[in-house]
Amino acid sequence: MALKHTQTDTKPVQFVFGKSNYRWLLISMAIVVIGFMLMIGDTDIYDFRKIVLSPIVVLAGFGVGFYAILKKPDHKA
């Protein structure tokens, strides 16, 4: 009985995201964390920083995250 030998082409694994995508994703997470840090504190609950500025910063962080996900990776092949 002969053994069947199948050849498998081993190709390098290509990730969905490139290096710049991960960098943008980390930047977006940092922006979101900064936005939430702006919300903490024991000052006035209706302060401009807590009501206006921090939600804008958090939404900007989510926007950067969406950009990081949708950006085409720069593959160097």
PDB file of N, H, CA, C and O in Angstrom:
ATOM      1  N   MET A   1       0.847  -1.159   0.000  1.00  0.00           N
ATOM      2  CA  MET A   1       0.000   0.000   0.000  1.00  0.00           C
ATOM      3  C   MET A   1       0.902   1.235   0.000  1.00  0.00           C
ATOM      4  O   MET A   1       1.771   1.382   0.860  1.00  0.00           O
ATOM      5  N   ALA A   2       0.692   2.087  -0.941  1.00  0.00           N
ATOM      6  H   ALA A   2      -0.014   1.968  -1.639  1.00  0.00           H
ATOM      7  CA  ALA A   2       1.517   3.289  -1.067  1.00  0.00           C
ATOM      8  C   ALA A   2       0.904   4.441  -0.282  1.00  0.00           C
ATOM      9  O   ALA A   2      -0.314   4.603  -0.210  1.00  0.00           O
ATOM     10  N   LEU A   3       1.776   5.213   0.290  1.00  0.00           N
ATOM     11  H   LEU A   3       2.765   5.081   0.232  1.00  0.00           H
ATOM     12  CA  LEU A   3       1.313   6.393   1.029  1.00  0.00           C
ATOM     13  C   LEU A   3       1.160   7.569   0.078  1.00  0.00           C
ATOM     14  O   LEU A   3       1.980   7.785  -0.814  1.00  0.00           O
ATOM     15  N   LYS A   4       0.102   8.313   0.288  1.00  0.00           N
ATOM     16  H   LYS A   4      -0.564   8.137   1.013  1.00  0.00           H
ATOM     17  CA  LYS A   4      -0.115   9.499  -0.539  1.00  0.00           C
ATOM     18  C   LYS A   4       0.598  10.686   0.090  1.00  0.00           C
ATOM     19  O   LYS A   4       0.393  11.004   1.261  1.00  0.00           O
ATOM     20  N   HIS A   5       1.416  11.318  -0.685  1.00  0.00           N
ATOM     21  H   HIS A   5       1.583  11.061  -1.637  1.00  0.00           H
ATOM     22  CA  HIS A   5       2.091  12.530  -0.224  1.00  0.00           C
ATOM     23  C   HIS A   5       1.477  13.704  -0.966  1.00  0.00           C
ATOM     24  O   HIS A   5       1.561  13.805  -2.190  1.00  0.00           O
ATOM     25  N   THR A   6       0.871  14.569  -0.213  1.00  0.00           N
ATOM     26  H   THR A   6       0.802  14.487   0.781  1.00  0.00           H
ATOM     27  CA  THR A   6       0.297  15.762  -0.840  1.00  0.00           C
ATOM     28  C   THR A   6       1.199  16.943  -0.544  1.00  0.00           C
ATOM     29  O   THR A   6       1.698  17.121   0.567  1.00  0.00           O
ATOM     30  N   GLN A   7       1.385  17.732  -1.567  1.00  0.00           N
ATOM     31  H   GLN A   7       0.979  17.588  -2.470  1.00  0.00           H
ATOM     32  CA  GLN A   7       2.192  18.929  -1.395  1.00  0.00           C
ATOM     33  C   GLN A   7       1.297  20.061  -0.927  1.00  0.00           C
ATOM     34  O   GLN A   7       0.235  20.316  -1.494  1.00  0.00           O
ATOM     35  N   THR A   8       1.736  20.711   0.088  1.00  0.00           N
ATOM     36  H   THR A   8       2.599  20.504   0.548  1.00  0.00           H
ATOM     37  CA  THR A   8       0.987  21.873   0.559  1.00  0.00           C
ATOM     38  C   THR A   8       1.852  23.101   0.358  1.00  0.00           C
ATOM     39  O   THR A   8       3.024  23.138   0.733  1.00  0.00           O
ATOM     40  N   ASP A   9       1.256  24.070  -0.224  1.00  0.00           N
ATOM     41  H   ASP A   9       0.304  24.040  -0.528  1.00  0.00           H
ATOM     42  CA  ASP A   9       1.960  25.337  -0.411  1.00  0.00           C
ATOM     43  C   ASP A   9       1.840  26.141   0.872  1.00  0.00           C
ATOM     44  O   ASP A   9       0.742  26.502   1.296  1.00  0.00           O
ATOM     45  N   THR A  10       2.951  26.408   1.465  1.00  0.00           N
ATOM     46  H   THR A  10       3.843  26.115   1.121  1.00  0.00           H
ATOM     47  CA  THR A  10       2.923  27.203   2.688  1.00  0.00           C
ATOM     48  C   THR A  10       3.155  28.660   2.316  1.00  0.00           C
ATOM     49  O   THR A  10       4.227  29.048   1.852  1.00  0.00           O
ATOM     50  N   LYS A  11       2.128  29.439   2.533  1.00  0.00           N
ATOM     51  H   LYS A  11       1.257  29.125   2.910  1.00  0.00           H
ATOM     52  CA  LYS A  11       2.209  30.868   2.256  1.00  0.00           C
ATOM     53  C   LYS A  11       2.317  31.599   3.585  1.00  0.00           C
ATOM     54  O   LYS A  11       1.760  31.158   4.590  1.00  0.00           O
ATOM     55  N   PRO A  12       3.020  32.695   3.589  1.00  0.00           N
ATOM     56  CA  PRO A  12       3.094  33.455   4.836  1.00  0.00           C
ATOM     57  C   PRO A  12       1.712  33.986   5.215  1.00  0.00           C
ATOM     58  O   PRO A  12       0.933  34.412   4.362  1.00  0.00           O
ATOM     59  N   VAL A  13       1.438  33.951   6.489  1.00  0.00           N
ATOM     60  H   VAL A  13       2.070  33.605   7.182  1.00  0.00           H
ATOM     61  CA  VAL A  13       0.138  34.393   6.982  1.00  0.00           C
ATOM     62  C   VAL A  13       0.048  35.903   6.853  1.00  0.00           C
ATOM     63  O   VAL A  13       0.936  36.634   7.290  1.00  0.00           O
ATOM     64  N   GLN A  14      -1.046  36.359   6.243  1.00  0.00           N
ATOM     65  H   GLN A  14      -1.768  35.765   5.888  1.00  0.00           H
ATOM     66  CA  GLN A  14      -1.263  37.795   6.130  1.00  0.00           C
ATOM     67  C   GLN A  14      -2.353  38.188   7.102  1.00  0.00           C
ATOM     68  O   GLN A  14      -3.456  37.642   7.080  1.00  0.00           O
ATOM     69  N   PHE A  15      -2.030  39.133   7.948  1.00  0.00           N
ATOM     70  H   PHE A  15      -1.133  39.576   7.966  1.00  0.00           H
ATOM     71  CA  PHE A  15      -2.992  39.601   8.922  1.00  0.00           C
ATOM     72  C   PHE A  15      -3.988  40.542   8.262  1.00  0.00           C
ATOM     73  O   PHE A  15      -3.711  41.133   7.218  1.00  0.00           O
ATOM     74  N   VAL A  16      -5.139  40.669   8.885  1.00  0.00           N
ATOM     75  H   VAL A  16      -5.363  40.189   9.733  1.00  0.00           H
ATOM     76  CA  VAL A  16      -6.170  41.553   8.353  1.00  0.00           C
ATOM     77  C   VAL A  16      -5.728  43.003   8.472  1.00  0.00           C
ATOM     78  O   VAL A  16      -5.950  43.802   7.562  1.00  0.00           O
ATOM     79  N   PHE A  17      -5.106  43.342   9.589  1.00  0.00           N
ATOM     80  H   PHE A  17      -4.926  42.693  10.329  1.00  0.00           H
ATOM     81  CA  PHE A  17      -4.652  44.705   9.824  1.00  0.00           C
ATOM     82  C   PHE A  17      -3.149  44.793   9.614  1.00  0.00           C
ATOM     83  O   PHE A  17      -2.411  43.833   9.835  1.00  0.00           O
ATOM     84  N   GLY A  18      -2.724  45.955   9.188  1.00  0.00           N
ATOM     85  H   GLY A  18      -3.324  46.735   9.009  1.00  0.00           H
ATOM     86  CA  GLY A  18      -1.298  46.219   9.072  1.00  0.00           C
ATOM     87  C   GLY A  18      -0.782  46.885  10.335  1.00  0.00           C
ATOM     88  O   GLY A  18      -1.524  47.092  11.296  1.00  0.00           O
ATOM     89  N   LYS A  19       0.494  47.215  10.318  1.00  0.00           N
ATOM     90  H   LYS A  19       1.096  47.047   9.538  1.00  0.00           H
ATOM     91  CA  LYS A  19       1.115  47.827  11.490  1.00  0.00           C
ATOM     92  C   LYS A  19       0.493  49.187  11.793  1.00  0.00           C
ATOM     93  O   LYS A  19       0.270  49.525  12.955  1.00  0.00           O
ATOM     94  N   SER A  20       0.215  49.958  10.758  1.00  0.00           N
ATOM     95  H   SER A  20       0.396  49.683   9.814  1.00  0.00           H
ATOM     96  CA  SER A  20      -0.364  51.288  10.981  1.00  0.00           C
ATOM     97  C   SER A  20      -1.788  51.190  11.518  1.00  0.00           C
ATOM     98  O   SER A  20      -2.219  52.049  12.287  1.00  0.00           O
ATOM     99  N   ASN A  21      -2.524  50.148  11.120  1.00  0.00           N
ATOM    100  H   ASN A  21      -2.173  49.450  10.495  1.00  0.00           H
ATOM    101  CA  ASN A  21      -3.874  49.967  11.654  1.00  0.00           C
ATOM    102  C   ASN A  21      -3.846  49.737  13.165  1.00  0.00           C
ATOM    103  O   ASN A  21      -4.647  50.309  13.904  1.00  0.00           O
ATOM    104  N   TYR A  22      -2.924  48.899  13.610  1.00  0.00           N
ATOM    105  H   TYR A  22      -2.274  48.434  13.009  1.00  0.00           H
ATOM    106  CA  TYR A  22      -2.807  48.645  15.046  1.00  0.00           C
ATOM    107  C   TYR A  22      -2.364  49.904  15.790  1.00  0.00           C
ATOM    108  O   TYR A  22      -2.810  50.163  16.908  1.00  0.00           O
ATOM    109  N   ARG A  23      -1.499  50.668  15.172  1.00  0.00           N
ATOM    110  H   ARG A  23      -1.137  50.458  14.264  1.00  0.00           H
ATOM    111  CA  ARG A  23      -1.052  51.917  15.798  1.00  0.00           C
ATOM    112  C   ARG A  23      -2.237  52.873  15.966  1.00  0.00           C
ATOM    113  O   ARG A  23      -2.409  53.469  17.029  1.00  0.00           O
ATOM    114  N   TRP A  24      -3.051  53.018  14.917  1.00  0.00           N
ATOM    115  H   TRP A  24      -2.911  52.534  14.053  1.00  0.00           H
ATOM    116  CA  TRP A  24      -4.230  53.893  15.006  1.00  0.00           C
ATOM    117  C   TRP A  24      -5.226  53.364  16.027  1.00  0.00           C
ATOM    118  O   TRP A  24      -5.887  54.144  16.711  1.00  0.00           O
ATOM    119  N   LEU A  25      -5.336  52.055  16.133  1.00  0.00           N
ATOM    120  H   LEU A  25      -4.799  51.421  15.577  1.00  0.00           H
ATOM    121  CA  LEU A  25      -6.252  51.466  17.109  1.00  0.00           C
ATOM    122  C   LEU A  25      -5.788  51.754  18.536  1.00  0.00           C
ATOM    123  O   LEU A  25      -6.612  52.056  19.399  1.00  0.00           O
ATOM    124  N   LEU A  26      -4.506  51.667  18.793  1.00  0.00           N
ATOM    125  H   LEU A  26      -3.837  51.422  18.092  1.00  0.00           H
ATOM    126  CA  LEU A  26      -3.984  51.998  20.119  1.00  0.00           C
ATOM    127  C   LEU A  26      -4.156  53.482  20.433  1.00  0.00           C
ATOM    128  O   LEU A  26      -4.459  53.851  21.568  1.00  0.00           O
ATOM    129  N   ILE A  27      -3.963  54.330  19.425  1.00  0.00           N
ATOM    130  H   ILE A  27      -3.717  54.031  18.503  1.00  0.00           H
ATOM    131  CA  ILE A  27      -4.178  55.767  19.618  1.00  0.00           C
ATOM    132  C   ILE A  27      -5.632  56.042  19.959  1.00  0.00           C
ATOM    133  O   ILE A  27      -5.925  56.858  20.833  1.00  0.00           O
ATOM    134  N   SER A  28      -6.546  55.361  19.271  1.00  0.00           N
ATOM    135  H   SER A  28      -6.308  54.698  18.561  1.00  0.00           H
ATOM    136  CA  SER A  28      -7.973  55.580  19.543  1.00  0.00           C
ATOM    137  C   SER A  28      -8.345  55.126  20.947  1.00  0.00           C
ATOM    138  O   SER A  28      -9.142  55.781  21.619  1.00  0.00           O
ATOM    139  N   MET A  29      -7.776  54.010  21.397  1.00  0.00           N
ATOM    140  H   MET A  29      -7.128  53.478  20.851  1.00  0.00           H
ATOM    141  CA  MET A  29      -8.062  53.562  22.764  1.00  0.00           C
ATOM    142  C   MET A  29      -7.528  54.558  23.789  1.00  0.00           C
ATOM    143  O   MET A  29      -8.165  54.800  24.815  1.00  0.00           O
ATOM    144  N   ALA A  30      -6.370  55.131  23.514  1.00  0.00           N
ATOM    145  H   ALA A  30      -5.853  54.935  22.680  1.00  0.00           H
ATOM    146  CA  ALA A  30      -5.812  56.130  24.426  1.00  0.00           C
ATOM    147  C   ALA A  30      -6.696  57.373  24.473  1.00  0.00           C
ATOM    148  O   ALA A  30      -6.889  57.952  25.542  1.00  0.00           O
ATOM    149  N   ILE A  31      -7.233  57.789  23.329  1.00  0.00           N
ATOM    150  H   ILE A  31      -7.076  57.320  22.460  1.00  0.00           H
ATOM    151  CA  ILE A  31      -8.116  58.959  23.294  1.00  0.00           C
ATOM    152  C   ILE A  31      -9.387  58.687  24.081  1.00  0.00           C
ATOM    153  O   ILE A  31      -9.859  59.558  24.813  1.00  0.00           O
ATOM    154  N   VAL A  32      -9.949  57.491  23.944  1.00  0.00           N
ATOM    155  H   VAL A  32      -9.567  56.783  23.350  1.00  0.00           H
ATOM    156  CA  VAL A  32     -11.161  57.140  24.695  1.00  0.00           C
ATOM    157  C   VAL A  32     -10.873  57.138  26.193  1.00  0.00           C
ATOM    158  O   VAL A  32     -11.682  57.635  26.977  1.00  0.00           O
ATOM    159  N   VAL A  33      -9.741  56.590  26.596  1.00  0.00           N
ATOM    160  H   VAL A  33      -9.084  56.186  25.959  1.00  0.00           H
ATOM    161  CA  VAL A  33      -9.385  56.568  28.020  1.00  0.00           C
ATOM    162  C   VAL A  33      -9.207  57.991  28.544  1.00  0.00           C
ATOM    163  O   VAL A  33      -9.643  58.299  29.653  1.00  0.00           O
ATOM    164  N   ILE A  34      -8.574  58.857  27.762  1.00  0.00           N
ATOM    165  H   ILE A  34      -8.220  58.607  26.861  1.00  0.00           H
ATOM    166  CA  ILE A  34      -8.422  60.259  28.169  1.00  0.00           C
ATOM    167  C   ILE A  34      -9.785  60.920  28.315  1.00  0.00           C
ATOM    168  O   ILE A  34     -10.003  61.695  29.246  1.00  0.00           O
ATOM    169  N   GLY A  35     -10.707  60.618  27.399  1.00  0.00           N
ATOM    170  H   GLY A  35     -10.530  59.988  26.642  1.00  0.00           H
ATOM    171  CA  GLY A  35     -12.054  61.169  27.496  1.00  0.00           C
ATOM    172  C   GLY A  35     -12.766  60.733  28.759  1.00  0.00           C
ATOM    173  O   GLY A  35     -13.442  61.538  29.400  1.00  0.00           O
ATOM    174  N   PHE A  36     -12.625  59.470  29.127  1.00  0.00           N
ATOM    175  H   PHE A  36     -12.076  58.816  28.607  1.00  0.00           H
ATOM    176  CA  PHE A  36     -13.259  58.996  30.361  1.00  0.00           C
ATOM    177  C   PHE A  36     -12.564  59.567  31.593  1.00  0.00           C
ATOM    178  O   PHE A  36     -13.208  59.809  32.613  1.00  0.00           O
ATOM    179  N   MET A  37     -11.259  59.781  31.501  1.00  0.00           N
ATOM    180  H   MET A  37     -10.735  59.584  30.672  1.00  0.00           H
ATOM    181  CA  MET A  37     -10.562  60.390  32.628  1.00  0.00           C
ATOM    182  C   MET A  37     -10.995  61.839  32.829  1.00  0.00           C
ATOM    183  O   MET A  37     -10.978  62.345  33.952  1.00  0.00           O
ATOM    184  N   LEU A  38     -11.383  62.506  31.747  1.00  0.00           N
ATOM    185  H   LEU A  38     -11.397  62.096  30.835  1.00  0.00           H
ATOM    186  CA  LEU A  38     -11.894  63.869  31.882  1.00  0.00           C
ATOM    187  C   LEU A  38     -13.232  63.898  32.614  1.00  0.00           C
ATOM    188  O   LEU A  38     -13.601  64.923  33.187  1.00  0.00           O
ATOM    189  N   MET A  39     -13.957  62.790  32.600  1.00  0.00           N
ATOM    190  H   MET A  39     -13.658  61.957  32.134  1.00  0.00           H
ATOM    191  CA  MET A  39     -15.268  62.736  33.255  1.00  0.00           C
ATOM    192  C   MET A  39     -15.164  62.560  34.765  1.00  0.00           C
ATOM    193  O   MET A  39     -16.095  62.915  35.487  1.00  0.00           O
ATOM    194  N   ILE A  40     -14.057  62.023  35.254  1.00  0.00           N
ATOM    195  H   ILE A  40     -13.300  61.734  34.667  1.00  0.00           H
ATOM    196  CA  ILE A  40     -13.978  61.749  36.690  1.00  0.00           C
ATOM    197  C   ILE A  40     -13.607  63.006  37.456  1.00  0.00           C
ATOM    198  O   ILE A  40     -13.091  63.969  36.889  1.00  0.00           O
ATOM    199  N   GLY A  41     -13.871  62.981  38.715  1.00  0.00           N
ATOM    200  H   GLY A  41     -14.290  62.198  39.175  1.00  0.00           H
ATOM    201  CA  GLY A  41     -13.540  64.102  39.585  1.00  0.00           C
ATOM    202  C   GLY A  41     -14.716  64.425  40.485  1.00  0.00           C
ATOM    203  O   GLY A  41     -15.838  63.979  40.246  1.00  0.00           O
ATOM    204  N   ASP A  42     -14.454  65.195  41.507  1.00  0.00           N
ATOM    205  H   ASP A  42     -13.543  65.558  41.701  1.00  0.00           H
ATOM    206  CA  ASP A  42     -15.519  65.527  42.447  1.00  0.00           C
ATOM    207  C   ASP A  42     -15.944  66.989  42.347  1.00  0.00           C
ATOM    208  O   ASP A  42     -16.562  67.523  43.269  1.00  0.00           O
ATOM    209  N   THR A  43     -15.619  67.628  41.245  1.00  0.00           N
ATOM    210  H   THR A  43     -15.117  67.195  40.496  1.00  0.00           H
ATOM    211  CA  THR A  43     -16.055  69.013  41.052  1.00  0.00           C
ATOM    212  C   THR A  43     -17.518  69.033  40.641  1.00  0.00           C
ATOM    213  O   THR A  43     -18.208  68.017  40.726  1.00  0.00           O
ATOM    214  N   ASP A  44     -17.975  70.161  40.209  1.00  0.00           N
ATOM    215  H   ASP A  44     -17.414  70.986  40.140  1.00  0.00           H
ATOM    216  CA  ASP A  44     -19.370  70.338  39.812  1.00  0.00           C
ATOM    217  C   ASP A  44     -19.769  69.304  38.761  1.00  0.00           C
ATOM    218  O   ASP A  44     -19.045  69.072  37.793  1.00  0.00           O
ATOM    219  N   ILE A  45     -20.937  68.685  38.970  1.00  0.00           N
ATOM    220  H   ILE A  45     -21.525  68.874  39.757  1.00  0.00           H
ATOM    221  CA  ILE A  45     -21.376  67.627  38.059  1.00  0.00           C
ATOM    222  C   ILE A  45     -21.759  68.185  36.684  1.00  0.00           C
ATOM    223  O   ILE A  45     -21.681  67.476  35.682  1.00  0.00           O
ATOM    224  N   TYR A  46     -22.165  69.437  36.640  1.00  0.00           N
ATOM    225  H   TYR A  46     -22.228  70.014  37.455  1.00  0.00           H
ATOM    226  CA  TYR A  46     -22.561  70.055  35.375  1.00  0.00           C
ATOM    227  C   TYR A  46     -21.458  70.946  34.830  1.00  0.00           C
ATOM    228  O   TYR A  46     -21.735  71.975  34.213  1.00  0.00           O
ATOM    229  N   ASP A  47     -20.238  70.566  35.050  1.00  0.00           N
ATOM    230  H   ASP A  47     -20.013  69.731  35.551  1.00  0.00           H
ATOM    231  CA  ASP A  47     -19.086  71.315  34.575  1.00  0.00           C
ATOM    232  C   ASP A  47     -18.953  71.142  33.060  1.00  0.00           C
ATOM    233  O   ASP A  47     -19.339  70.110  32.511  1.00  0.00           O
ATOM    234  N   PHE A  48     -18.402  72.162  32.390  1.00  0.00           N
ATOM    235  H   PHE A  48     -18.089  73.000  32.836  1.00  0.00           H
ATOM    236  CA  PHE A  48     -18.203  72.111  30.942  1.00  0.00           C
ATOM    237  C   PHE A  48     -17.349  70.910  30.553  1.00  0.00           C
ATOM    238  O   PHE A  48     -17.607  70.262  29.538  1.00  0.00           O
ATOM    239  N   ARG A  49     -16.338  70.615  31.356  1.00  0.00           N
ATOM    240  H   ARG A  49     -16.129  71.141  32.180  1.00  0.00           H
ATOM    241  CA  ARG A  49     -15.426  69.507  31.056  1.00  0.00           C
ATOM    242  C   ARG A  49     -16.153  68.173  31.050  1.00  0.00           C
ATOM    243  O   ARG A  49     -15.873  67.316  30.213  1.00  0.00           O
ATOM    244  N   LYS A  50     -17.090  67.992  31.986  1.00  0.00           N
ATOM    245  H   LYS A  50     -17.317  68.688  32.667  1.00  0.00           H
ATOM    246  CA  LYS A  50     -17.784  66.705  32.107  1.00  0.00           C
ATOM    247  C   LYS A  50     -18.945  66.562  31.134  1.00  0.00           C
ATOM    248  O   LYS A  50     -19.222  65.463  30.656  1.00  0.00           O
ATOM    249  N   ILE A  51     -19.621  67.658  30.841  1.00  0.00           N
ATOM    250  H   ILE A  51     -19.395  68.551  31.230  1.00  0.00           H
ATOM    251  CA  ILE A  51     -20.835  67.583  30.026  1.00  0.00           C
ATOM    252  C   ILE A  51     -20.541  67.733  28.536  1.00  0.00           C
ATOM    253  O   ILE A  51     -21.206  67.099  27.716  1.00  0.00           O
ATOM    254  N   VAL A  52     -19.566  68.551  28.170  1.00  0.00           N
ATOM    255  H   VAL A  52     -19.026  69.066  28.836  1.00  0.00           H
ATOM    256  CA  VAL A  52     -19.338  68.859  26.758  1.00  0.00           C
ATOM    257  C   VAL A  52     -18.016  68.282  26.251  1.00  0.00           C
ATOM    258  O   VAL A  52     -17.983  67.560  25.255  1.00  0.00           O
ATOM    259  N   LEU A  53     -16.949  68.604  26.935  1.00  0.00           N
ATOM    260  H   LEU A  53     -16.975  69.191  27.744  1.00  0.00           H
ATOM    261  CA  LEU A  53     -15.618  68.274  26.423  1.00  0.00           C
ATOM    262  C   LEU A  53     -15.339  66.774  26.410  1.00  0.00           C
ATOM    263  O   LEU A  53     -14.886  66.237  25.399  1.00  0.00           O
ATOM    264  N   SER A  54     -15.602  66.100  27.515  1.00  0.00           N
ATOM    265  H   SER A  54     -15.970  66.536  28.336  1.00  0.00           H
ATOM    266  CA  SER A  54     -15.262  64.674  27.579  1.00  0.00           C
ATOM    267  C   SER A  54     -16.084  63.813  26.621  1.00  0.00           C
ATOM    268  O   SER A  54     -15.516  62.898  26.025  1.00  0.00           O
ATOM    269  N   PRO A  55     -17.399  64.051  26.434  1.00  0.00           N
ATOM    270  CA  PRO A  55     -18.099  63.247  25.418  1.00  0.00           C
ATOM    271  C   PRO A  55     -17.574  63.482  24.002  1.00  0.00           C
ATOM    272  O   PRO A  55     -17.552  62.562  23.185  1.00  0.00           O
ATOM    273  N   ILE A  56     -17.151  64.713  23.716  1.00  0.00           N
ATOM    274  H   ILE A  56     -17.169  65.460  24.380  1.00  0.00           H
ATOM    275  CA  ILE A  56     -16.586  64.986  22.391  1.00  0.00           C
ATOM    276  C   ILE A  56     -15.273  64.226  22.214  1.00  0.00           C
ATOM    277  O   ILE A  56     -15.011  63.681  21.142  1.00  0.00           O
ATOM    278  N   VAL A  57     -14.457  64.189  23.253  1.00  0.00           N
ATOM    279  H   VAL A  57     -14.670  64.631  24.123  1.00  0.00           H
ATOM    280  CA  VAL A  57     -13.176  63.472  23.175  1.00  0.00           C
ATOM    281  C   VAL A  57     -13.412  61.972  23.026  1.00  0.00           C
ATOM    282  O   VAL A  57     -12.716  61.312  22.254  1.00  0.00           O
ATOM    283  N   VAL A  58     -14.387  61.425  23.759  1.00  0.00           N
ATOM    284  H   VAL A  58     -14.952  61.961  24.387  1.00  0.00           H
ATOM    285  CA  VAL A  58     -14.687  59.992  23.656  1.00  0.00           C
ATOM    286  C   VAL A  58     -15.202  59.658  22.256  1.00  0.00           C
ATOM    287  O   VAL A  58     -14.780  58.665  21.664  1.00  0.00           O
ATOM    288  N   LEU A  59     -16.103  60.474  21.726  1.00  0.00           N
ATOM    289  H   LEU A  59     -16.446  61.280  22.208  1.00  0.00           H
ATOM    290  CA  LEU A  59     -16.614  60.225  20.375  1.00  0.00           C
ATOM    291  C   LEU A  59     -15.513  60.371  19.330  1.00  0.00           C
ATOM    292  O   LEU A  59     -15.498  59.639  18.341  1.00  0.00           O
ATOM    293  N   ALA A  60     -14.600  61.301  19.540  1.00  0.00           N
ATOM    294  H   ALA A  60     -14.612  61.895  20.344  1.00  0.00           H
ATOM    295  CA  ALA A  60     -13.463  61.428  18.624  1.00  0.00           C
ATOM    296  C   ALA A  60     -12.592  60.171  18.681  1.00  0.00           C
ATOM    297  O   ALA A  60     -12.076  59.723  17.657  1.00  0.00           O
ATOM    298  N   GLY A  61     -12.430  59.610  19.866  1.00  0.00           N
ATOM    299  H   GLY A  61     -12.848  59.974  20.698  1.00  0.00           H
ATOM    300  CA  GLY A  61     -11.668  58.364  19.994  1.00  0.00           C
ATOM    301  C   GLY A  61     -12.334  57.215  19.260  1.00  0.00           C
ATOM    302  O   GLY A  61     -11.663  56.411  18.613  1.00  0.00           O
ATOM    303  N   PHE A  62     -13.663  57.135  19.362  1.00  0.00           N
ATOM    304  H   PHE A  62     -14.208  57.788  19.888  1.00  0.00           H
ATOM    305  CA  PHE A  62     -14.378  56.096  18.618  1.00  0.00           C
ATOM    306  C   PHE A  62     -14.267  56.330  17.114  1.00  0.00           C
ATOM    307  O   PHE A  62     -14.164  55.376  16.342  1.00  0.00           O
ATOM    308  N   GLY A  63     -14.287  57.591  16.699  1.00  0.00           N
ATOM    309  H   GLY A  63     -14.370  58.366  17.326  1.00  0.00           H
ATOM    310  CA  GLY A  63     -14.112  57.907  15.281  1.00  0.00           C
ATOM    311  C   GLY A  63     -12.753  57.475  14.768  1.00  0.00           C
ATOM    312  O   GLY A  63     -12.645  56.926  13.671  1.00  0.00           O
ATOM    313  N   VAL A  64     -11.725  57.718  15.548  1.00  0.00           N
ATOM    314  H   VAL A  64     -11.813  58.164  16.438  1.00  0.00           H
ATOM    315  CA  VAL A  64     -10.378  57.280  15.165  1.00  0.00           C
ATOM    316  C   VAL A  64     -10.319  55.755  15.119  1.00  0.00           C
ATOM    317  O   VAL A  64      -9.620  55.185  14.281  1.00  0.00           O
ATOM    318  N   GLY A  65     -11.047  55.094  16.014  1.00  0.00           N
ATOM    319  H   GLY A  65     -11.615  55.556  16.695  1.00  0.00           H
ATOM    320  CA  GLY A  65     -11.099  53.631  16.001  1.00  0.00           C
ATOM    321  C   GLY A  65     -11.764  53.094  14.745  1.00  0.00           C
ATOM    322  O   GLY A  65     -11.301  52.112  14.165  1.00  0.00           O
ATOM    323  N   PHE A  66     -12.855  53.740  14.321  1.00  0.00           N
ATOM    324  H   PHE A  66     -13.230  54.538  14.793  1.00  0.00           H
ATOM    325  CA  PHE A  66     -13.502  53.327  13.073  1.00  0.00           C
ATOM    326  C   PHE A  66     -12.569  53.556  11.889  1.00  0.00           C
ATOM    327  O   PHE A  66     -12.524  52.744  10.964  1.00  0.00           O
ATOM    328  N   TYR A  67     -11.828  54.657  11.918  1.00  0.00           N
ATOM    329  H   TYR A  67     -11.865  55.316  12.670  1.00  0.00           H
ATOM    330  CA  TYR A  67     -10.856  54.908  10.859  1.00  0.00           C
ATOM    331  C   TYR A  67      -9.796  53.808  10.842  1.00  0.00           C
ATOM    332  O   TYR A  67      -9.394  53.344   9.775  1.00  0.00           O
ATOM    333  N   ALA A  68      -9.348  53.396  12.023  1.00  0.00           N
ATOM    334  H   ALA A  68      -9.675  53.773  12.889  1.00  0.00           H
ATOM    335  CA  ALA A  68      -8.320  52.355  12.110  1.00  0.00           C
ATOM    336  C   ALA A  68      -8.826  51.035  11.551  1.00  0.00           C
ATOM    337  O   ALA A  68      -8.065  50.283  10.944  1.00  0.00           O
ATOM    338  N   ILE A  69     -10.098  50.754  11.753  1.00  0.00           N
ATOM    339  H   ILE A  69     -10.716  51.365  12.246  1.00  0.00           H
ATOM    340  CA  ILE A  69     -10.663  49.498  11.253  1.00  0.00           C
ATOM    341  C   ILE A  69     -10.863  49.552   9.743  1.00  0.00           C
ATOM    342  O   ILE A  69     -10.589  48.574   9.046  1.00  0.00           O
ATOM    343  N   LEU A  70     -11.337  50.681   9.233  1.00  0.00           N
ATOM    344  H   LEU A  70     -11.559  51.475   9.799  1.00  0.00           H
ATOM    345  CA  LEU A  70     -11.674  50.776   7.815  1.00  0.00           C
ATOM    346  C   LEU A  70     -10.489  51.123   6.924  1.00  0.00           C
ATOM    347  O   LEU A  70     -10.583  50.982   5.705  1.00  0.00           O
ATOM    348  N   LYS A  71      -9.384  51.571   7.493  1.00  0.00           N
ATOM    349  H   LYS A  71      -9.307  51.686   8.483  1.00  0.00           H
ATOM    350  CA  LYS A  71      -8.215  51.942   6.705  1.00  0.00           C
ATOM    351  C   LYS A  71      -7.624  50.699   6.051  1.00  0.00           C
ATOM    352  O   LYS A  71      -7.468  49.658   6.689  1.00  0.00           O
ATOM    353  N   LYS A  72      -7.302  50.826   4.783  1.00  0.00           N
ATOM    354  H   LYS A  72      -7.429  51.672   4.264  1.00  0.00           H
ATOM    355  CA  LYS A  72      -6.699  49.695   4.077  1.00  0.00           C
ATOM    356  C   LYS A  72      -5.271  49.499   4.577  1.00  0.00           C
ATOM    357  O   LYS A  72      -4.502  50.456   4.668  1.00  0.00           O
ATOM    358  N   PRO A  73      -4.920  48.256   4.900  1.00  0.00           N
ATOM    359  CA  PRO A  73      -3.551  48.019   5.385  1.00  0.00           C
ATOM    360  C   PRO A  73      -2.547  48.180   4.258  1.00  0.00           C
ATOM    361  O   PRO A  73      -2.829  47.839   3.110  1.00  0.00           O
ATOM    362  N   ASP A  74      -1.387  48.694   4.587  1.00  0.00           N
ATOM    363  H   ASP A  74      -1.157  48.971   5.520  1.00  0.00           H
ATOM    364  CA  ASP A  74      -0.349  48.863   3.580  1.00  0.00           C
ATOM    365  C   ASP A  74       0.530  47.621   3.580  1.00  0.00           C
ATOM    366  O   ASP A  74       1.468  47.492   4.367  1.00  0.00           O
ATOM    367  N   HIS A  75       0.188  46.702   2.659  1.00  0.00           N
ATOM    368  H   HIS A  75      -0.575  46.808   2.020  1.00  0.00           H
ATOM    369  CA  HIS A  75       0.938  45.447   2.539  1.00  0.00           C
ATOM    370  C   HIS A  75       2.133  45.680   1.634  1.00  0.00           C
ATOM    371  O   HIS A  75       2.008  46.216   0.533  1.00  0.00           O
ATOM    372  N   LYS A  76       3.272  45.275   2.111  1.00  0.00           N
ATOM    373  H   LYS A  76       3.374  44.840   3.006  1.00  0.00           H
ATOM    374  CA  LYS A  76       4.490  45.373   1.311  1.00  0.00           C
ATOM    375  C   LYS A  76       4.872  43.965   0.878  1.00  0.00           C
ATOM    376  O   LYS A  76       5.510  43.221   1.623  1.00  0.00           O
ATOM    377  N   ALA A  77       4.472  43.614  -0.336  1.00  0.00           N
ATOM    378  H   ALA A  77       3.954  44.218  -0.942  1.00  0.00           H
ATOM    379  CA  ALA A  77       4.741  42.256  -0.811  1.00  0.00           C
ATOM    380  C   ALA A  77       5.716  42.254  -1.953  1.00  0.00           C
ATOM    381  O   ALA A  77       6.054  41.191  -2.474  1.00  0.00           O
TER     382      ALA A  77
END
